Amino acid sequence: METPPFTPETVPIPNPQVVSRIAGDEAVLLHPLQGKVSVLNDVGATVWELIDGHRSIRQIAILVSRQFDIDPHTAEADTLNFLAELAERGVVSMSSQQ
């Protein structure tokens, strides 16, 4: 995957058309206009729950690193890549506003 076109300070914004359901430690995302479903594991579900349009990618990664006892740099890189995938799928958009 290419380097994401945004930075750790970028704020992810959930697409209001995406319907989500958290079940246990997984999340199911439905994008009705695209007819696509995504199932997220426990880390992905946690990231999804933390996307509120106010927290930056870095802030989300810090919370993920604490919750899952992951190295902060690894958590930030993985969160950037994961959110790049969600952005490509139209599940989130990115804002430089905090």
Buried (B, 14 or more C-beta within 10 A) or exposed (E): EEEBEBEBEBBBBBBEEBEBEEEEEEBBBBBEEEEEEBEBEEBBBBBBBBBEEEBBBBBBBBBBBEEEEBEEEEBBBBBBEBBBBBBEBBBBEBBEEE
